[in-house]
Amino acid sequence: MCTNQRLAQLWLDALATELGAAAGTIDTYTDDLNCYLVWLEENSLGLNNVGLEQIRDYIATLDQRGYAGSTIARRITVARGLHKFLIAEELGSRDPTSHLSAMRRPRKLPFVLSVAETAALLETAHTLAADPSVGLYRQASYARRAALFETLYASGMRISEALSLPSDAAPPGTRMLMVRGKGDKQRLVPLHERAIGAIAQWQKLARAYSGGYPSPWLFHSVRNGTRALTRQAALLEIKEAAVAAGLASPERVSPHVLRHAFATHMHSGGTDLRVLQELLGHAGIETTQIYTHLDTSRLHHMVRDLHPLNEQELSD
């Protein structure tokens, strides 16, 4: 329906201009919104004629089409957002989603590398960075890769936080980095000797290639120091390294996986959940608690090794 499309476009325009939503978010919302609009048209419904019963019918339709629960929840969130916007702008008479119970998305456990897999990934990066026969440009690129991987795994910071670090973030002798995270909140994260050494080696080779020309960024383009390393480039590099390291599922490896590895391995080693929350920059402990679910192997070994009846046979 023409009116439905026009009203929906007003909401998308408001998201983009007034709320500053990212282009990727707008694209996702547009896809979900189009699904809702098509369903409305198929059922000859206008946005102002939709009630709670119709919304439930829409949910049932999505379920019958085989969509994942997370997809259904997101599409209902988009429909809810549209109707709330229409009410706020006095373009709608009622919100049919106001009495709809919120759908809880099932928590999906993140993909995590084992300690051995993480070590293999890092060793592969260091081996490439130590080979001068590849030429100064490629060696500097490999050294940046090793430094980035070590920094992510040493600190647990987000890739966006690492890529926004200034060039003077890790001066000689430093043991902590000041990171600016979500909501512009600052926190201190640790670095170990290996990460510090990898950063120093990267900076040394970067200066040699550029002739000493300074860069405002810690992780930057080798050819053009004024440009920070991009997320896309970092993703490509870690996938290449995962393949070179012979990891079982290289397509699932990303910079964020090193953050999960840091958190999981630290928790396995006995790090308190509240400390881990602070290191990761989580706003609430609920987000950090996911790592208690990932640490099942440690619990399994504890029961196997320490349970008093482990070596005994039980009989009726």
C-alpha positions in Angstrom: 0.0 0.0 0.0 1.3 3.4 -1.0 0.4 5.0 2.4 2.2 2.2 4.3 5.4 2.7 2.2 5.3 6.5 2.7 4.8 6.2 6.5 7.6 3.6 6.7 10.0 5.8 4.7 9.3 8.7 7.2 10.5 6.5 10.0 13.7 5.4 8.1 14.4 9.0 7.3 14.1 10.0 11.0 16.4 7.1 12.0 19.0 8.3 9.5 18.8 12.1 10.1 17.6 12.6 13.7 19.0 9.6 15.4 22.2 9.2 13.3 21.7 5.5 12.7 24.5 3.8 10.7 24.0 2.8 7.1 24.3 -0.9 8.0 21.6 -0.5 10.6 19.3 1.3 8.1 19.9 -1.5 5.6 18.9 -4.1 8.1 15.8 -2.2 9.3 14.8 -1.7 5.6 14.9 -5.4 4.9 12.9 -6.2 8.1 10.5 -3.4 7.4 9.9 -4.5 3.8 9.0 -8.0 5.1 6.3 -6.4 7.4 5.0 -4.1 4.6 4.7 -7.0 2.1 2.7 -9.0 4.7 0.4 -6.0 5.3 -0.2 -5.7 1.6 -0.9 -9.5 1.3 -3.5 -9.1 4.0 -4.9 -5.8 2.7 -4.0 -4.0 5.9 -3.0 -0.4 6.5 -0.6 0.5 9.4 -3.5 2.2 11.2 -5.7 -0.9 10.9 -3.3 -3.3 12.6 -4.3 -4.7 16.0 -2.7 -7.1 18.5 -4.4 -10.1 16.8 -2.9 -9.1 13.4 0.6 -8.7 14.9 0.3 -12.2 16.4 -0.8 -13.5 12.9 2.4 -11.8 11.5 4.5 -13.6 14.1 2.9 -16.9 13.3 3.5 -16.3 9.6 7.2 -15.7 10.2 7.5 -18.8 12.3 5.7 -20.9 9.6 8.3 -19.6 7.0 11.0 -21.1 9.1 12.8 -17.9 10.3 15.1 -18.2 13.3 13.9 -17.0 16.6 16.4 -14.2 16.6 15.2 -13.0 13.1 11.6 -13.1 14.2 12.5 -11.1 17.4 14.3 -8.5 15.3 11.5 -8.1 12.9 9.0 -7.6 15.6 11.3 -5.0 17.2 11.3 -3.1 13.9 7.5 -3.3 13.6 7.3 -2.1 17.2 9.6 0.8 16.4 7.6 1.9 13.4 4.3 1.9 15.3 5.8 3.9 18.2 7.2 6.4 15.8 3.8 6.9 14.2 2.2 7.4 17.6 4.9 9.9 18.6 4.5 11.9 15.3 0.6 11.7 15.6 0.5 9.8 12.4 -1.1 6.7 14.0 -4.0 6.2 16.3 -2.8 3.1 18.2 0.2 0.9 18.8 -0.8 -2.7 18.3 2.5 -4.0 19.8 2.0 -2.2 23.2 0.6 -5.3 24.8 2.8 -7.8 23.0 5.2 -9.6 25.3 8.8 -9.1 24.4 10.4 -12.0 22.7 13.6 -13.2 24.4 16.3 -14.1 22.0 18.2 -17.3 22.8 21.7 -16.5 23.8 24.2 -17.8 21.3 27.5 -18.8 22.7 30.4 -17.2 20.8 33.0 -19.2 18.9 36.1 -19.5 21.0 39.6 -20.6 20.2 41.4 -23.0 22.6 44.7 -21.9 24.2 46.6 -24.1 21.7 44.8 -22.7 18.7 45.4 -19.1 19.9 49.1 -19.8 20.4 49.3 -21.3 16.9 47.7 -18.2 15.4 50.1 -15.9 17.2 53.1 -18.0 16.4 52.2 -17.9 12.7 51.9 -14.2 12.8 55.3 -13.8 14.6 57.0 -16.2 12.2 56.0 -14.2 9.2 57.0 -10.9 10.8 60.5 -12.3 11.5 61.3 -13.0 7.9 63.2 -10.1 6.2 63.4 -11.9 2.9 59.8 -10.9 2.0 60.8 -7.2 1.7 60.4 -4.3 4.1 56.8 -3.5 3.2 55.5 -7.0 3.6 57.5 -7.6 6.8 56.1 -4.4 8.3 52.6 -5.5 7.4 53.2 -8.9 9.1 54.7 -7.1 12.1 51.6 -4.9 12.4 49.5 -8.1 12.2 51.4 -9.8 15.0 51.3 -6.6 17.2 47.5 -6.2 16.6 46.8 -9.9 17.4 49.0 -9.8 20.6 47.4 -6.5 21.7 43.8 -7.9 21.3 44.6 -11.2 23.1 46.7 -9.5 25.9 44.0 -6.9 26.7 40.6 -8.3 25.5 39.8 -4.9 23.9 37.4 -4.6 21.0 38.8 -4.2 17.5 37.3 -0.8 17.2 39.1 0.3 20.4 42.4 -1.1 19.1 42.1 0.6 15.8 41.4 4.0 17.4 44.5 3.9 19.7 46.9 6.9 19.1 50.5 6.3 18.1 51.8 7.1 21.6 49.4 4.8 23.4 52.2 2.3 24.1 55.4 4.1 25.0 58.5 2.0 26.0 58.0 0.5 29.5 54.3 0.7 29.5 52.2 -2.1 31.1 48.7 -0.6 30.7 46.8 1.0 27.9 44.1 3.6 28.4 41.2 2.6 26.1 38.2 4.7 25.1 35.3 2.3 24.9 31.5 2.4 24.3 29.8 5.4 25.6 33.1 7.3 25.5 34.1 5.5 28.8 37.7 5.1 29.5 39.4 2.1 31.2 42.8 0.6 31.7 43.7 -2.7 30.1 46.9 -4.7 30.6 49.7 -5.5 28.2 52.3 -8.2 28.7 56.0 -8.3 27.5 55.2 -10.1 24.3 52.6 -7.6 23.2 54.9 -4.7 24.1 57.7 -6.2 22.1 55.5 -6.9 19.1 54.3 -3.3 19.1 57.9 -2.0 19.3 58.9 -4.2 16.4 55.9 -3.0 14.3 56.7 0.6 15.0 60.4 0.2 14.2 59.6 -1.4 10.8 56.9 1.1 10.0 59.3 4.0 10.6 62.0 2.3 8.5 59.5 1.9 5.6 58.2 5.5 5.8 61.5 7.1 6.5 60.5 8.1 10.0 57.3 9.9 8.9 55.0 9.9 12.0 51.5 8.5 12.1 48.7 9.6 14.5 47.6 6.0 14.8 49.1 3.0 16.6 47.8 0.6 13.9 47.9 2.3 10.5 48.4 1.7 6.8 52.0 0.9 6.0 52.0 3.0 2.9 50.1 5.9 4.3 50.5 6.6 8.0 47.7 9.1 8.0 45.2 6.3 7.5 44.2 4.1 10.4 44.0 0.4 9.7 40.4 -0.5 8.8 38.2 -3.2 10.3 37.9 -4.9 6.9 41.7 -5.1 6.6 42.1 -6.5 10.1 39.4 -9.1 9.4 41.1 -10.2 6.2 44.5 -10.5 7.9 43.3 -12.6 10.8 41.5 -15.0 8.4 44.6 -15.3 6.3 46.6 -16.0 9.5 44.0 -18.6 10.7 44.4 -20.5 7.4 48.2 -20.3 7.6 48.1 -21.6 11.2 46.0 -24.6 10.0 43.1 -23.8 12.4 40.0 -26.1 11.9 37.5 -23.3 11.2 39.4 -20.3 9.8 36.2 -18.8 8.3 34.9 -18.3 11.9 38.0 -16.5 13.1 37.7 -12.8 13.5 39.4 -10.1 15.6 36.5 -10.3 18.1 37.3 -14.0 18.6 40.6 -12.9 20.2 38.5 -10.9 22.7 36.4 -14.0 23.5 39.6 -16.0 23.8 41.1 -13.5 26.3 37.9 -13.6 28.4 37.4 -17.3 28.3 41.1 -18.2 29.1 41.3 -15.6 31.8 38.1 -16.9 33.5 39.5 -20.5 33.1 42.6 -19.3 35.0 40.5 -18.1 37.9 39.9 -14.4 37.1 37.0 -13.0 39.1 33.9 -12.2 36.9 33.8 -8.6 38.2 37.4 -8.1 37.3 36.8 -9.5 33.9 33.8 -7.2 33.5 36.0 -4.2 34.2 38.7 -5.4 31.8 36.2 -6.0 29.0 34.4 -2.7 29.5 31.0 -4.4 29.9 28.3 -2.1 31.3 26.6 -4.9 33.2 27.7 -8.2 34.7 25.1 -10.1 32.7 27.1 -9.7 29.5 30.2 -11.0 31.2 28.4 -14.1 32.6 28.3 -15.7 29.2 31.9 -16.8 29.8 30.8 -19.0 32.7 28.9 -21.0 30.1 32.0 -21.3 27.9 34.2 -22.6 30.7 32.5 -26.0 30.9 35.7 -28.0 30.1 37.4 -26.7 33.3 34.4 -27.8 35.4 34.3 -31.2 33.7 38.0 -31.8 34.6 37.5 -30.7 38.1 34.6 -33.2 38.6 36.6 -36.0 36.9 39.8 -35.4 39.0 38.3 -34.4 42.3 35.0 -36.1 42.8 35.4 -38.7 45.6 33.4 -41.4 43.8 35.2 -41.0 40.4 37.2 -44.2 40.8 34.6 -46.2 42.5 31.9 -48.4 41.1 28.4 -47.8 42.4 26.1 -50.7 42.9 22.5 -50.9 43.8 
